[in-house]
Amino acid sequence: MNSEITGLKKKISMYFDNALDQSQCNELLNQVTNDPKVQSIYSKEKDFRDYIKSHIVRPAVSLDLVESIKKNIIR
């Protein structure tokens, strides 16, 4: 049961990271719709990600820095 929940949490995380293909997304969303336990885990992950996005401020990066990094990657 615990490994099942761990796998489900991983799948939900992958969903929010856009790492699932369309059929996997559909399957997960079907589980979310039909299983209150899955819906709870999904909602907690979504709320956490929304909180992080709204409370973390990323510093601005200059275009020169971006270009410098790109040049070093290409080498």
BAPAGU-43800 format. One line per field, with one value per residue: x, z, y of N, C-alpha, C, O in turn; residue in three letters. Coordinates in nm, 2 decimals. Atoms other than C-alpha are relative to their C-alpha. Example, Ala and Ser with C-alpha at 12.3 -4.5 7.8 and 13.67 -1.06 7.14 Angstrom:
2
npx	0.09	-0.09
npz	0.00	0.00
npy	-0.12	-0.11
capx	1.23	1.37
capz	0.78	0.71
capy	-0.45	-0.11
cpx	0.09	-0.08
cpz	0.00	0.08
cpy	0.12	0.11
opx	0.19	-0.03
opz	0.07	0.09
opy	0.12	0.22
type	ALA	SER
***
This chain:
75
npx	0.08	-0.09	-0.07	0.10	0.02	-0.13	0.01	0.11	-0.06	-0.10	0.07	0.07	-0.11	-0.04	0.11	-0.02	-0.12	0.03	-0.09	0.08	0.06	0.15	0.08	-0.03	0.07	0.15	0.02	-0.01	0.11	0.12	-0.01	0.03	0.15	0.08	-0.05	-0.03	-0.14	-0.08	0.03	-0.07	-0.15	-0.01	0.03	-0.11	-0.12	0.03	0.00	-0.14	-0.06	0.05	-0.06	-0.14	0.00	0.05	-0.08	-0.14	-0.03	-0.12	-0.07	-0.01	-0.13	-0.03	-0.01	-0.14	-0.03	0.06	-0.09	-0.13	0.03	0.02	-0.13	-0.08	0.06	-0.03	-0.14
npz	0.00	-0.01	0.13	0.09	-0.02	0.05	0.14	0.04	-0.02	0.10	0.13	-0.01	0.02	0.14	0.07	-0.02	0.07	0.14	0.04	0.04	0.13	-0.01	-0.05	-0.14	-0.06	0.00	-0.10	-0.13	-0.02	-0.03	-0.14	-0.09	0.01	-0.05	-0.13	-0.09	-0.06	0.10	0.02	-0.11	0.03	0.12	-0.05	-0.09	0.09	0.08	-0.09	-0.04	0.12	0.01	-0.10	0.04	0.12	-0.04	-0.11	0.03	0.10	0.07	0.04	0.14	0.05	0.11	0.13	0.02	-0.07	0.08	0.12	-0.05	-0.03	0.13	0.07	-0.07	0.03	0.14	0.02
npy	-0.12	-0.11	-0.02	-0.05	-0.14	-0.06	0.01	-0.09	-0.14	-0.02	-0.02	-0.13	-0.10	0.00	-0.06	-0.14	-0.03	0.03	0.11	0.11	-0.02	-0.03	0.11	0.00	-0.11	0.04	0.10	-0.07	-0.09	0.09	0.04	-0.12	-0.02	0.11	0.06	-0.11	0.00	-0.05	-0.15	-0.07	-0.01	-0.09	-0.13	-0.05	-0.03	-0.12	-0.11	-0.02	-0.06	-0.14	-0.08	-0.03	-0.09	-0.14	-0.06	0.00	-0.10	0.03	-0.12	-0.02	0.03	-0.09	0.07	0.04	0.13	0.11	0.02	0.06	0.14	0.07	0.02	0.11	0.13	0.04	0.04
capx	0.00	0.28	0.47	0.14	0.10	0.47	0.42	0.10	0.28	0.56	0.31	0.12	0.45	0.54	0.20	0.27	0.61	0.45	0.65	0.36	0.23	-0.14	-0.27	-0.09	-0.24	-0.59	-0.55	-0.43	-0.70	-0.96	-0.82	-0.83	-1.20	-1.30	-1.09	-1.11	-0.77	-0.61	-0.79	-0.65	-0.29	-0.34	-0.49	-0.21	0.06	-0.12	-0.17	0.20	0.31	0.08	0.21	0.57	0.50	0.33	0.58	0.92	1.06	1.32	1.59	1.60	1.89	2.06	2.06	2.44	2.45	2.21	2.42	2.74	2.58	2.46	2.80	2.96	2.71	2.76	3.13
capz	0.00	0.09	-0.23	-0.42	-0.27	-0.34	-0.70	-0.72	-0.58	-0.83	-1.12	-0.99	-0.97	-1.32	-1.44	-1.30	-1.46	-1.80	-1.81	-1.89	-2.23	-2.31	-2.23	-1.89	-1.82	-1.91	-1.69	-1.39	-1.43	-1.44	-1.11	-0.96	-1.07	-0.94	-0.62	-0.33	-0.19	-0.52	-0.55	-0.20	-0.30	-0.63	-0.45	-0.19	-0.47	-0.67	-0.37	-0.27	-0.63	-0.64	-0.31	-0.42	-0.75	-0.57	-0.28	-0.45	-0.63	-0.89	-0.94	-1.28	-1.50	-1.75	-2.12	-2.12	-1.86	-2.06	-2.37	-2.18	-2.05	-2.40	-2.55	-2.28	-2.34	-2.71	-2.68
capy	0.00	0.24	0.18	0.23	0.57	0.65	0.55	0.76	1.07	1.02	1.00	1.31	1.50	1.39	1.51	1.86	1.85	1.77	1.44	1.21	1.13	1.20	0.85	0.86	1.20	1.08	0.78	0.99	1.25	0.96	0.83	1.18	1.21	0.87	0.81	1.06	0.94	1.01	1.35	1.44	1.36	1.55	1.85	1.87	1.86	2.12	2.35	2.31	2.40	2.70	2.82	2.79	2.97	3.26	3.30	3.24	3.54	3.47	3.73	3.89	3.77	3.99	3.89	3.90	3.63	3.42	3.46	3.38	3.06	2.96	3.01	2.79	2.52	2.51	2.47
cpx	0.09	0.07	-0.10	-0.02	0.13	0.00	-0.10	0.05	0.10	-0.08	-0.07	0.11	0.04	-0.11	0.02	0.12	-0.01	0.09	-0.08	-0.05	-0.16	-0.08	0.03	-0.07	-0.15	-0.03	0.01	-0.12	-0.13	0.01	-0.03	-0.15	-0.07	0.04	0.03	0.14	0.10	-0.02	0.07	0.14	0.02	-0.02	0.12	0.12	-0.03	0.00	0.14	0.07	-0.05	0.06	0.15	0.01	-0.03	0.09	0.15	0.02	0.14	0.07	0.01	0.15	0.02	0.01	0.15	0.04	-0.06	0.08	0.13	-0.02	-0.02	0.13	0.08	-0.06	0.03	0.14	0.02
cpz	0.00	-0.13	-0.11	0.01	-0.05	-0.15	-0.05	0.01	-0.11	-0.13	0.00	-0.02	-0.15	-0.09	0.01	-0.07	-0.15	-0.05	-0.03	-0.14	0.02	0.06	0.15	0.07	0.01	0.11	0.14	0.03	0.02	0.14	0.09	0.01	0.08	0.14	0.09	0.06	-0.10	-0.02	0.12	-0.02	-0.11	0.05	0.09	-0.09	-0.07	0.09	0.04	-0.12	-0.02	0.11	-0.03	-0.11	0.05	0.11	-0.03	-0.11	-0.06	-0.04	-0.15	-0.05	-0.13	-0.13	-0.03	0.07	-0.07	-0.12	0.03	0.03	-0.13	-0.07	0.06	-0.02	-0.13	-0.02	0.03
cpy	0.13	0.03	0.04	0.15	0.08	0.01	0.10	0.14	0.03	0.03	0.14	0.11	0.01	0.07	0.15	0.05	-0.02	-0.12	-0.12	0.02	0.01	-0.12	-0.01	0.11	-0.03	-0.10	0.06	0.08	-0.08	-0.05	0.11	0.02	-0.11	-0.05	0.12	0.00	0.06	0.15	0.08	0.02	0.10	0.14	0.06	0.04	0.13	0.13	0.04	0.07	0.14	0.09	0.04	0.10	0.14	0.06	0.00	0.11	-0.03	0.13	0.01	-0.04	0.08	-0.09	-0.03	-0.13	-0.12	-0.04	-0.07	-0.15	-0.08	-0.03	-0.11	-0.13	-0.05	-0.05	-0.14
opx	0.06	0.09	-0.06	-0.03	0.12	0.04	-0.08	0.03	0.10	-0.04	-0.07	0.08	0.07	-0.08	0.01	0.14	0.09	0.14	-0.02	-0.08	-0.21	-0.17	-0.07	-0.12	-0.21	-0.13	-0.07	-0.17	-0.22	-0.09	-0.10	-0.20	-0.17	-0.03	0.12	0.19	0.18	0.07	0.11	0.20	0.11	0.06	0.15	0.19	0.06	0.06	0.18	0.14	0.03	0.09	0.18	0.09	0.02	0.08	0.23	-0.04	0.24	0.00	0.02	0.24	-0.07	0.05	0.17	0.11	0.01	0.10	0.18	0.06	0.03	0.15	0.15	0.01	0.05	0.16	0.13
opz	-0.07	-0.17	-0.20	-0.09	-0.11	-0.21	-0.16	-0.07	-0.16	-0.21	-0.10	-0.09	-0.20	-0.19	-0.10	-0.10	-0.23	-0.17	-0.06	-0.18	0.13	0.14	0.23	0.18	0.12	0.18	0.23	0.14	0.10	0.21	0.19	0.12	0.15	0.20	0.07	0.09	-0.07	-0.04	0.09	0.00	-0.10	0.01	0.07	-0.06	-0.09	0.05	0.05	-0.10	-0.05	0.08	-0.02	-0.10	0.00	0.13	0.05	-0.22	0.01	-0.09	-0.22	0.03	-0.21	-0.12	-0.09	0.02	-0.08	-0.15	-0.04	-0.01	-0.14	-0.12	-0.01	-0.02	-0.15	-0.11	0.03
opy	0.22	0.14	0.11	0.22	0.18	0.11	0.17	0.23	0.14	0.12	0.21	0.21	0.11	0.13	0.22	0.17	-0.01	-0.11	-0.23	0.13	0.00	-0.09	-0.04	0.09	-0.01	-0.09	0.03	0.08	-0.04	-0.06	0.09	0.05	-0.08	-0.13	0.20	0.11	0.14	0.23	0.19	0.13	0.18	0.23	0.18	0.14	0.21	0.23	0.16	0.17	0.23	0.21	0.15	0.20	0.24	0.18	0.05	0.10	-0.04	0.22	-0.09	-0.02	0.10	-0.21	-0.14	-0.21	-0.22	-0.15	-0.15	-0.23	-0.20	-0.14	-0.19	-0.23	-0.17	-0.14	-0.20
type	MET	ASN	SER	GLU	ILE	THR	GLY	LEU	LYS	LYS	LYS	ILE	SER	MET	TYR	PHE	ASP	ASN	ALA	LEU	ASP	GLN	SER	GLN	CYS	ASN	GLU	LEU	LEU	ASN	GLN	VAL	THR	ASN	ASP	PRO	LYS	VAL	GLN	SER	ILE	TYR	SER	LYS	GLU	LYS	ASP	PHE	ARG	ASP	TYR	ILE	LYS	SER	HIS	ILE	VAL	ARG	PRO	ALA	VAL	SER	LEU	ASP	LEU	VAL	GLU	SER	ILE	LYS	LYS	ASN	ILE	ILE	ARG
***
